[in-house]
């Protein structure tokens, strides 16, 4: 994985959340097979805890902001220094009341209020089949 050329978003927060959620869904699967409401509820609780753990890790800098990070920050052991201020456009940071996310939300609201949805052309998005899209790129033929 070290040789890939794209930021695939591998973070401590992401992998921890996936691991906990996988355990929760496994417990829910056993609950379905055993017809046990207690296991279903318990597994659902573990899945909810996974979301909270992932969010907490994101807020402490072990997640990633929306979008592509600079290449120097692609490693899993690299902590996000901008997490304390909040990431513009990040729902998790907005829910936590981080200043940058609130400011970006207010600016987006003002911007949306001042324009008609029909006044501008749609932004083009071009992908190369790897899952990495480029916003605003010219559509090629």
C-alpha positions as CSV (number, residue, x, y, z in Angstrom):
1,X,0.0,0.0,0.0
2,X,2.9,2.3,0.5
3,X,3.5,2.6,-3.2
4,X,0.0,3.9,-4.2
5,X,-0.3,7.3,-5.8
6,X,-3.6,8.4,-4.4
7,X,-4.8,9.4,-0.9
8,X,-7.2,6.7,-0.1
9,X,-8.2,8.1,3.2
10,X,-6.6,5.4,5.4
11,X,-6.7,6.8,8.9
12,X,-6.6,5.6,12.5
13,X,-10.1,6.9,13.0
14,X,-11.4,5.1,9.9
15,X,-9.8,1.8,10.5
16,X,-10.8,1.8,14.2
17,X,-14.4,2.6,13.4
18,X,-14.6,-0.1,10.7
19,X,-13.2,-2.6,13.1
20,X,-15.7,-1.8,15.9
21,X,-18.6,-1.7,13.4
22,X,-17.6,-5.0,12.0
23,X,-17.6,-6.6,15.4
24,X,-21.1,-5.0,16.0
25,X,-22.5,-6.3,12.8
26,X,-21.1,-9.8,13.6
27,X,-22.9,-9.7,16.9
28,X,-26.1,-8.6,15.1
29,X,-25.6,-11.5,12.6
30,X,-25.4,-14.0,15.4
31,X,-28.5,-12.4,16.9
32,X,-30.4,-12.9,13.6
33,X,-29.3,-16.6,13.4
34,X,-30.1,-17.2,17.1
35,X,-33.3,-15.1,16.9
36,X,-32.1,-13.2,19.9
37,X,-33.4,-9.6,20.4
38,X,-30.7,-9.0,23.0
39,X,-27.9,-9.8,20.6
40,X,-29.6,-7.6,17.9
41,X,-29.8,-4.6,20.3
42,X,-26.3,-5.3,21.7
43,X,-24.8,-5.4,18.2
44,X,-26.7,-2.2,17.2
45,X,-25.3,-0.5,20.3
46,X,-21.8,-1.6,19.3
47,X,-22.3,-0.1,15.8
48,X,-23.5,3.2,17.4
49,X,-20.4,3.2,19.6
50,X,-18.2,2.7,16.5
51,X,-19.7,5.9,15.1
52,X,-19.0,7.8,18.3
53,X,-15.4,6.5,18.6
54,X,-14.7,7.4,14.9
55,X,-16.0,10.9,15.5
56,X,-14.0,11.3,18.7
57,X,-10.8,10.2,16.9
58,X,-11.5,12.5,14.0
59,X,-11.9,15.4,16.3
60,X,-8.6,14.6,18.0
61,X,-6.7,14.6,14.7
62,X,-6.6,11.0,13.8
63,X,-9.1,11.3,11.0
64,X,-8.9,13.3,7.8
65,X,-10.6,16.4,6.5
66,X,-13.0,16.2,3.5
67,X,-11.2,16.0,0.1
68,X,-7.6,15.0,-0.8
69,X,-4.9,15.7,1.7
70,X,-1.3,16.9,0.8
71,X,0.9,14.0,0.0
72,X,3.0,14.5,3.2
73,X,-0.1,13.7,5.2
74,X,-1.1,10.5,3.5
75,X,0.4,8.2,6.1
76,X,-1.7,6.6,8.8
77,X,0.5,7.7,11.6
78,X,0.3,11.4,10.5
79,X,-2.0,13.4,12.8
80,X,-4.1,16.2,11.3
81,X,-3.0,19.5,12.9
82,X,-6.0,21.4,11.6
83,X,-8.5,19.2,13.4
84,X,-8.6,21.4,16.5
85,X,-9.9,24.4,14.5
86,X,-12.2,22.3,12.5
87,X,-12.4,21.4,8.8
88,X,-14.5,23.6,6.4
89,X,-17.3,21.5,5.0
90,X,-16.9,18.7,7.6
91,X,-20.2,17.6,9.2
92,X,-18.4,16.0,12.2
93,X,-16.6,19.3,12.9
94,X,-19.8,21.3,12.4
95,X,-21.6,19.0,14.9
96,X,-18.8,19.5,17.4
97,X,-19.0,23.3,17.0
98,X,-15.5,23.8,15.6
99,X,-14.9,27.4,14.5
100,X,-13.8,26.7,10.9
101,X,-16.7,24.4,10.2
102,X,-19.2,26.9,11.6
103,X,-17.7,29.8,9.6
104,X,-17.7,27.7,6.4
105,X,-21.3,26.7,7.0
106,X,-22.4,30.4,7.4
107,X,-20.5,31.4,4.2
108,X,-22.0,28.6,2.2
109,X,-25.5,29.6,3.4
110,X,-24.9,33.2,2.4
111,X,-23.5,32.1,-1.0
112,X,-26.5,29.8,-1.6
113,X,-28.9,32.6,-0.7
114,X,-27.4,35.0,-3.2
115,X,-27.6,32.8,-6.3
116,X,-30.3,31.0,-8.3
117,X,-29.8,27.3,-8.9
118,X,-30.2,28.0,-12.6
119,X,-27.8,30.9,-12.8
120,X,-24.6,28.9,-13.0
121,X,-23.6,25.8,-15.0
122,X,-22.9,22.6,-13.1
123,X,-19.4,22.0,-12.0
124,X,-18.0,19.1,-14.0
125,X,-16.4,16.1,-12.3
126,X,-14.0,13.9,-14.2
127,X,-12.8,10.5,-12.9
128,X,-10.1,8.2,-14.1
129,X,-11.6,5.0,-12.8
130,X,-9.6,5.0,-9.6
131,X,-12.2,6.7,-7.4
132,X,-10.3,10.0,-7.5
133,X,-12.4,12.7,-9.1
134,X,-11.3,16.1,-10.3
135,X,-13.8,18.9,-9.7
136,X,-13.9,21.6,-12.4
137,X,-12.0,19.7,-15.0
138,X,-12.8,20.0,-18.6
139,X,-14.7,17.0,-20.0
140,X,-12.4,15.3,-22.6
141,X,-13.5,13.2,-25.5
